Amino acid sequence: MEKEQIEAITGWTAGIQACITHLAHVVAHKSGATIEEMAASFEATAATLEPQARNAVVIKAVLHQTAAGIRGNGAGPEWTALMERLRQK
């Protein structure tokens, strides 16, 4: 695999993870769930993944990283502005 292909796959994966983190924040806000509950659900999924599952180590790492992102501050000022708009609806 060429370097450009690896970079494209890495960027694509990071983008998807950012989207999932964003959606988890929106779902938490709209559903009344807490950010901690949303993050914990990703960690619980990681805990139930069978060790022999294909790519289990990578999948668990992504789930834990996503949970950490959910606990973070979202996307900075853009995220804050979106949350303010959602609160007004």
Secondary structure, 3 states (H helix, E strand, C coil): CCHHHHHHHHHHHHHHHHHHHHHHHHHHHHHCCCHHHHHHHHHHHHHHCCCCCCCHHHHHHHHHHHHHHHHCCCCCHHHHHHHHHHHCC
